[in-house]
Amino acid sequence: MALAGLMALVPLAGCASGSGAPEGEGAATQEQPAVDGAPSEGDASSQDGAATASAIPENAVISVDDLHGMLDAGDDVTVVDVRSRAGYTSMMIPGSKNLPAGQQFELRLREVPTDKPVVLIGSDTTDLAPEYNVLLQNGFSPDSIRVVEGGVQAWVKAGYPTESNSEYAC
């Protein structure tokens, strides 16, 4: 009980960023929601000069329709959302796992099963090359890694379901 009270006083990592992301008031609407936690297209190459969007092979890129079909069919995949915790909790793909981009992604990589396909999703495709490369460097097969083209923005635009988790939202 005391831990719950303490948790209310300690801000969660990434929550005090002032990103302007919506804060957990239900599922997303048809408007373009804020999907923070990823660098903009111009920032992708400046984050790590060697890892750019071109590092993701074309055959690894799938559409939101492909991902939706996989999930509807009950395929055993791990969907990893690399956006910030605040962005993720305010709007997430049902069943996805949040490993924020950058150092948190690398530190928590052991949470991603190596025995099934991994689907990376962010705000768009261009921000996923560093995480794609981290997976490769840590023994994941290139045949088992997919990247969702257009990311969460395309998922929402296609009208696919999202959830929010206001219990953990900041």
C-alpha atoms as an extended CHARMM CRD file, in Angstrom:
* protein
*
       170  EXT
         1         1  MET       CA              0.0000000000        0.0000000000        0.0000000000  PROA      1               0.0000000000
         2         2  ALA       CA              2.7740000000        2.4340000000        0.9100000000  PROA      2               0.0000000000
         3         3  LEU       CA              4.5030000000        1.6500000000       -2.3920000000  PROA      3               0.0000000000
         4         4  ALA       CA              1.4320000000        2.7650000000       -4.3510000000  PROA      4               0.0000000000
         5         5  GLY       CA              1.4580000000        6.0840000000       -2.5110000000  PROA      5               0.0000000000
         6         6  LEU       CA              5.1580000000        6.5000000000       -3.1750000000  PROA      6               0.0000000000
         7         7  MET       CA              4.6920000000        5.6910000000       -6.8650000000  PROA      7               0.0000000000
         8         8  ALA       CA              2.1640000000        8.5130000000       -7.1400000000  PROA      8               0.0000000000
         9         9  LEU       CA              4.8450000000       10.9430000000       -5.9620000000  PROA      9               0.0000000000
        10        10  VAL       CA              7.6480000000        9.7010000000       -8.2260000000  PROA      10              0.0000000000
        11        11  PRO       CA              7.2410000000       10.6730000000      -11.8900000000  PROA      11              0.0000000000
        12        12  LEU       CA              7.6750000000        7.8410000000      -14.3550000000  PROA      12              0.0000000000
        13        13  ALA       CA             10.6060000000        7.9220000000      -16.7590000000  PROA      13              0.0000000000
        14        14  GLY       CA              9.7510000000       10.0350000000      -19.7760000000  PROA      14              0.0000000000
        15        15  CYS       CA              6.6210000000       11.5170000000      -18.2010000000  PROA      15              0.0000000000
        16        16  ALA       CA              8.0700000000       14.9030000000      -17.3510000000  PROA      16              0.0000000000
        17        17  SER       CA              9.2440000000       15.5430000000      -20.8860000000  PROA      17              0.0000000000
        18        18  GLY       CA              6.5410000000       18.0680000000      -21.7040000000  PROA      18              0.0000000000
        19        19  SER       CA              5.9980000000       16.3260000000      -25.0310000000  PROA      19              0.0000000000
        20        20  GLY       CA              2.3610000000       17.3400000000      -25.2820000000  PROA      20              0.0000000000
        21        21  ALA       CA              1.2230000000       13.7640000000      -25.8330000000  PROA      21              0.0000000000
        22        22  PRO       CA             -2.3670000000       12.9940000000      -24.8800000000  PROA      22              0.0000000000
        23        23  GLU       CA             -2.6370000000       11.6020000000      -21.4170000000  PROA      23              0.0000000000
        24        24  GLY       CA             -4.7220000000        8.4650000000      -21.1840000000  PROA      24              0.0000000000
        25        25  GLU       CA             -8.3070000000        9.5970000000      -21.7140000000  PROA      25              0.0000000000
        26        26  GLY       CA             -9.4820000000        6.5450000000      -23.6660000000  PROA      26              0.0000000000
        27        27  ALA       CA             -8.7990000000        5.2320000000      -27.1320000000  PROA      27              0.0000000000
        28        28  ALA       CA             -7.5640000000        7.2920000000      -30.0420000000  PROA      28              0.0000000000
        29        29  THR       CA             -9.8850000000        9.1350000000      -32.3460000000  PROA      29              0.0000000000
        30        30  GLN       CA             -9.6790000000        9.5580000000      -36.1020000000  PROA      30              0.0000000000
        31        31  GLU       CA             -7.6790000000       12.7650000000      -35.6320000000  PROA      31              0.0000000000
        32        32  GLN       CA             -3.9240000000       12.4710000000      -36.0160000000  PROA      32              0.0000000000
        33        33  PRO       CA             -2.8880000000       11.8400000000      -32.3990000000  PROA      33              0.0000000000
        34        34  ALA       CA              0.4680000000       12.7650000000      -30.9700000000  PROA      34              0.0000000000
        35        35  VAL       CA              2.7820000000        9.7940000000      -31.1880000000  PROA      35              0.0000000000
        36        36  ASP       CA              5.8450000000       11.0350000000      -29.3750000000  PROA      36              0.0000000000
        37        37  GLY       CA              9.0110000000        9.2980000000      -28.3510000000  PROA      37              0.0000000000
        38        38  ALA       CA             10.6120000000        9.0640000000      -31.7610000000  PROA      38              0.0000000000
        39        39  PRO       CA             12.8670000000       11.4830000000      -33.5310000000  PROA      39              0.0000000000
        40        40  SER       CA             11.4600000000       13.3090000000      -36.5080000000  PROA      40              0.0000000000
        41        41  GLU       CA             12.5080000000       12.2650000000      -39.9880000000  PROA      41              0.0000000000
        42        42  GLY       CA             15.3140000000       14.8080000000      -40.0000000000  PROA      42              0.0000000000
        43        43  ASP       CA             16.6300000000       13.5510000000      -36.6480000000  PROA      43              0.0000000000
        44        44  ALA       CA             16.9000000000        9.8470000000      -37.5460000000  PROA      44              0.0000000000
        45        45  SER       CA             20.3830000000       10.0600000000      -39.0170000000  PROA      45              0.0000000000
        46        46  SER       CA             21.7120000000       12.5060000000      -36.4420000000  PROA      46              0.0000000000
        47        47  GLN       CA             20.9020000000       10.0850000000      -33.6170000000  PROA      47              0.0000000000
        48        48  ASP       CA             23.4720000000        7.6020000000      -34.9350000000  PROA      48              0.0000000000
        49        49  GLY       CA             25.2570000000        8.5070000000      -38.1420000000  PROA      49              0.0000000000
        50        50  ALA       CA             25.8040000000        4.8430000000      -39.0810000000  PROA      50              0.0000000000
        51        51  ALA       CA             22.2100000000        3.7300000000      -38.4970000000  PROA      51              0.0000000000
        52        52  THR       CA             19.7990000000        5.3490000000      -40.9060000000  PROA      52              0.0000000000
        53        53  ALA       CA             16.4320000000        4.3160000000      -42.2650000000  PROA      53              0.0000000000
        54        54  SER       CA             18.1800000000        2.8270000000      -45.3080000000  PROA      54              0.0000000000
        55        55  ALA       CA             19.6110000000        0.1410000000      -42.9910000000  PROA      55              0.0000000000
        56        56  ILE       CA             16.2090000000       -1.5750000000      -42.9350000000  PROA      56              0.0000000000
        57        57  PRO       CA             15.9010000000       -3.9630000000      -45.9010000000  PROA      57              0.0000000000
        58        58  GLU       CA             12.7950000000       -3.5970000000      -48.0510000000  PROA      58              0.0000000000
        59        59  ASN       CA             11.6860000000       -7.1710000000      -47.3370000000  PROA      59              0.0000000000
        60        60  ALA       CA             11.5670000000       -6.3630000000      -43.5960000000  PROA      60              0.0000000000
        61        61  VAL       CA              9.0100000000       -3.5720000000      -44.0580000000  PROA      61              0.0000000000
        62        62  ILE       CA              5.3370000000       -4.5020000000      -43.6990000000  PROA      62              0.0000000000
        63        63  SER       CA              2.1420000000       -2.4680000000      -43.8850000000  PROA      63              0.0000000000
        64        64  VAL       CA             -0.3130000000       -1.8560000000      -41.0640000000  PROA      64              0.0000000000
        65        65  ASP       CA             -2.7000000000       -4.0960000000      -43.0260000000  PROA      65              0.0000000000
        66        66  ASP       CA             -0.1150000000       -6.9030000000      -42.8680000000  PROA      66              0.0000000000
        67        67  LEU       CA              0.2910000000       -6.4380000000      -39.1070000000  PROA      67              0.0000000000
        68        68  HSD       CA             -3.4500000000       -6.3150000000      -38.5490000000  PROA      68              0.0000000000
        69        69  GLY       CA             -3.8150000000       -9.5310000000      -40.5600000000  PROA      69              0.0000000000
        70        70  MET       CA             -1.1090000000      -11.2300000000      -38.4900000000  PROA      70              0.0000000000
        71        71  LEU       CA             -2.7690000000      -10.2340000000      -35.2320000000  PROA      71              0.0000000000
        72        72  ASP       CA             -6.2580000000      -11.1950000000      -36.4620000000  PROA      72              0.0000000000
        73        73  ALA       CA             -4.9430000000      -14.6060000000      -37.5240000000  PROA      73              0.0000000000
        74        74  GLY       CA             -3.4840000000      -15.1290000000      -34.0500000000  PROA      74              0.0000000000
        75        75  ASP       CA              0.1210000000      -15.2790000000      -35.2850000000  PROA      75              0.0000000000
        76        76  ASP       CA              2.5610000000      -15.6280000000      -32.4040000000  PROA      76              0.0000000000
        77        77  VAL       CA              4.5270000000      -12.3790000000      -32.7990000000  PROA      77              0.0000000000
        78        78  THR       CA              5.8740000000       -9.7990000000      -30.3860000000  PROA      78              0.0000000000
        79        79  VAL       CA              4.8270000000       -6.2720000000      -31.3330000000  PROA      79              0.0000000000
        80        80  VAL       CA              7.3580000000       -3.8340000000      -29.8560000000  PROA      80              0.0000000000
        81        81  ASP       CA              6.3330000000       -0.1650000000      -29.7210000000  PROA      81              0.0000000000
        82        82  VAL       CA              9.4300000000        2.0480000000      -29.4050000000  PROA      82              0.0000000000
        83        83  ARG       CA              7.6190000000        5.2940000000      -28.5770000000  PROA      83              0.0000000000
        84        84  SER       CA              7.8990000000        6.9200000000      -25.1530000000  PROA      84              0.0000000000
        85        85  ARG       CA              5.9750000000        5.4420000000      -22.2410000000  PROA      85              0.0000000000
        86        86  ALA       CA              3.6110000000        8.4370000000      -22.1930000000  PROA      86              0.0000000000
        87        87  GLY       CA              2.8290000000        8.1130000000      -25.9030000000  PROA      87              0.0000000000
        88        88  TYR       CA              2.4080000000        4.3620000000      -25.6000000000  PROA      88              0.0000000000
        89        89  THR       CA              0.0900000000        4.4160000000      -22.5850000000  PROA      89              0.0000000000
        90        90  SER       CA             -2.1300000000        7.0670000000      -24.1170000000  PROA      90              0.0000000000
        91        91  MET       CA             -2.5830000000        5.0230000000      -27.3060000000  PROA      91              0.0000000000
        92        92  MET       CA             -1.2920000000        1.5040000000      -27.9340000000  PROA      92              0.0000000000
        93        93  ILE       CA             -1.9320000000       -1.4180000000      -30.2240000000  PROA      93              0.0000000000
        94        94  PRO       CA             -3.6460000000       -4.1150000000      -28.1660000000  PROA      94              0.0000000000
        95        95  GLY       CA             -1.1430000000       -6.7470000000      -27.0330000000  PROA      95              0.0000000000
        96        96  SER       CA              1.9400000000       -4.6880000000      -27.8990000000  PROA      96              0.0000000000
        97        97  LYS       CA              4.9410000000       -4.2520000000      -25.6140000000  PROA      97              0.0000000000
        98        98  ASN       CA              6.6180000000       -0.9060000000      -24.9230000000  PROA      98              0.0000000000
        99        99  LEU       CA             10.4090000000       -0.6860000000      -25.1140000000  PROA      99              0.0000000000
       100       100  PRO       CA             11.1910000000        3.0110000000      -25.6240000000  PROA      100             0.0000000000
       101       101  ALA       CA             13.8180000000        3.8450000000      -28.2410000000  PROA      101             0.0000000000
       102       102  GLY       CA             17.3930000000        4.4530000000      -27.1650000000  PROA      102             0.0000000000
       103       103  GLN       CA             19.0440000000        3.2220000000      -24.0180000000  PROA      103             0.0000000000
       104       104  GLN       CA             15.8150000000        1.7990000000      -22.5270000000  PROA      104             0.0000000000
       105       105  PHE       CA             15.3870000000       -0.3710000000      -25.6140000000  PROA      105             0.0000000000
       106       106  GLU       CA             18.8420000000       -1.8780000000      -25.2290000000  PROA      106             0.0000000000
       107       107  LEU       CA             18.5510000000       -2.3160000000      -21.4600000000  PROA      107             0.0000000000
       108       108  ARG       CA             15.1880000000       -4.0900000000      -21.7100000000  PROA      108             0.0000000000
       109       109  LEU       CA             15.9230000000       -6.1660000000      -24.8070000000  PROA      109             0.0000000000
       110       110  ARG       CA             15.9090000000       -9.3780000000      -22.7480000000  PROA      110             0.0000000000
       111       111  GLU       CA             12.1260000000       -8.8820000000      -22.4010000000  PROA      111             0.0000000000
       112       112  VAL       CA             11.7270000000       -9.6490000000      -26.1160000000  PROA      112             0.0000000000
       113       113  PRO       CA             11.4580000000      -13.3870000000      -26.8220000000  PROA      113             0.0000000000
       114       114  THR       CA             14.0400000000      -14.5970000000      -29.3180000000  PROA      114             0.0000000000
       115       115  ASP       CA             12.0030000000      -17.6270000000      -30.3730000000  PROA      115             0.0000000000
       116       116  LYS       CA              9.2740000000      -15.7870000000      -32.2820000000  PROA      116             0.0000000000
       117       117  PRO       CA              9.0390000000      -12.9720000000      -34.8430000000  PROA      117             0.0000000000
       118       118  VAL       CA              9.4040000000       -9.3720000000      -33.6730000000  PROA      118             0.0000000000
       119       119  VAL       CA              7.4420000000       -6.5100000000      -35.2320000000  PROA      119             0.0000000000
       120       120  LEU       CA              8.7880000000       -3.0200000000      -34.5080000000  PROA      120             0.0000000000
       121       121  ILE       CA              6.4530000000       -0.0390000000      -34.5840000000  PROA      121             0.0000000000
       122       122  GLY       CA              7.1020000000        3.6070000000      -33.8090000000  PROA      122             0.0000000000
       123       123  SER       CA              5.5690000000        6.8380000000      -34.9180000000  PROA      123             0.0000000000
       124       124  ASP       CA              6.7460000000        6.0570000000      -38.4650000000  PROA      124             0.0000000000
       125       125  THR       CA              9.2280000000        3.7660000000      -40.2430000000  PROA      125             0.0000000000
       126       126  THR       CA             12.2250000000        6.1140000000      -40.3440000000  PROA      126             0.0000000000
       127       127  ASP       CA             12.8140000000        6.0360000000      -36.6030000000  PROA      127             0.0000000000
       128       128  LEU       CA             13.3220000000        2.2590000000      -36.3420000000  PROA      128             0.0000000000
       129       129  ALA       CA             16.7100000000        1.6070000000      -37.9570000000  PROA      129             0.0000000000
       130       130  PRO       CA             18.6610000000        1.8720000000      -34.6720000000  PROA      130             0.0000000000
       131       131  GLU       CA             16.3490000000       -0.6170000000      -32.9240000000  PROA      131             0.0000000000
       132       132  TYR       CA             16.3550000000       -2.9220000000      -35.9530000000  PROA      132             0.0000000000
       133       133  ASN       CA             20.1620000000       -2.9440000000      -35.8370000000  PROA      133             0.0000000000
       134       134  VAL       CA             20.2270000000       -3.5500000000      -32.0540000000  PROA      134             0.0000000000
       135       135  LEU       CA             18.0660000000       -6.6340000000      -32.5830000000  PROA      135             0.0000000000
       136       136  LEU       CA             20.4500000000       -7.8960000000      -35.2880000000  PROA      136             0.0000000000
       137       137  GLN       CA             23.4880000000       -7.2380000000      -33.0800000000  PROA      137             0.0000000000
       138       138  ASN       CA             21.8760000000       -9.2480000000      -30.2840000000  PROA      138             0.0000000000
       139       139  GLY       CA             21.2820000000      -12.4330000000      -32.2430000000  PROA      139             0.0000000000
       140       140  PHE       CA             17.8240000000      -11.8890000000      -33.7120000000  PROA      140             0.0000000000
       141       141  SER       CA             17.5250000000      -13.3080000000      -37.2160000000  PROA      141             0.0000000000
       142       142  PRO       CA             16.8760000000      -10.7500000000      -39.9740000000  PROA      142             0.0000000000
       143       143  ASP       CA             14.1500000000      -13.1250000000      -41.1970000000  PROA      143             0.0000000000
       144       144  SER       CA             12.2800000000      -12.7230000000      -37.9020000000  PROA      144             0.0000000000
       145       145  ILE       CA             12.2820000000       -8.8940000000      -37.6830000000  PROA      145             0.0000000000
       146       146  ARG       CA              9.6060000000       -6.7690000000      -39.3350000000  PROA      146             0.0000000000
       147       147  VAL       CA              9.1240000000       -2.9970000000      -39.3060000000  PROA      147             0.0000000000
       148       148  VAL       CA              5.6860000000       -1.4120000000      -39.7330000000  PROA      148             0.0000000000
       149       149  GLU       CA              5.6170000000        1.1920000000      -42.4790000000  PROA      149             0.0000000000
       150       150  GLY       CA              3.9470000000        4.3920000000      -41.3320000000  PROA      150             0.0000000000
       151       151  GLY       CA              3.9290000000        3.2670000000      -37.6930000000  PROA      151             0.0000000000
       152       152  VAL       CA              1.1950000000        4.0840000000      -35.2200000000  PROA      152             0.0000000000
       153       153  GLN       CA              0.0580000000        7.0630000000      -37.2800000000  PROA      153             0.0000000000
       154       154  ALA       CA             -0.7550000000        4.7550000000      -40.2150000000  PROA      154             0.0000000000
       155       155  TRP       CA             -2.3790000000        2.2140000000      -37.8490000000  PROA      155             0.0000000000
       156       156  VAL       CA             -4.7410000000        4.8730000000      -36.4980000000  PROA      156             0.0000000000
       157       157  LYS       CA             -5.4140000000        6.3290000000      -39.9590000000  PROA      157             0.0000000000
       158       158  ALA       CA             -6.4140000000        2.8320000000      -41.1580000000  PROA      158             0.0000000000
       159       159  GLY       CA             -8.9820000000        2.7140000000      -38.3390000000  PROA      159             0.0000000000
       160       160  TYR       CA             -7.4510000000       -0.2620000000      -36.5200000000  PROA      160             0.0000000000
       161       161  PRO       CA             -8.1090000000       -0.6350000000      -32.7780000000  PROA      161             0.0000000000
       162       162  THR       CA             -6.0790000000        1.0780000000      -30.0950000000  PROA      162             0.0000000000
       163       163  GLU       CA             -6.2490000000        1.0500000000      -26.3330000000  PROA      163             0.0000000000
       164       164  SER       CA             -5.1140000000        3.3890000000      -23.6210000000  PROA      164             0.0000000000
       165       165  ASN       CA             -3.8320000000        2.4730000000      -20.2140000000  PROA      165             0.0000000000
       166       166  SER       CA             -4.5830000000        5.4110000000      -17.9790000000  PROA      166             0.0000000000
       167       167  GLU       CA             -3.4080000000        3.3860000000      -14.9720000000  PROA      167             0.0000000000
       168       168  TYR       CA              0.1610000000        3.9550000000      -16.1250000000  PROA      168             0.0000000000
       169       169  ALA       CA             -0.2600000000        7.2030000000      -18.0480000000  PROA      169             0.0000000000
       170       170  CYS       CA              1.3990000000       10.2820000000      -16.6070000000  PROA      170             0.0000000000
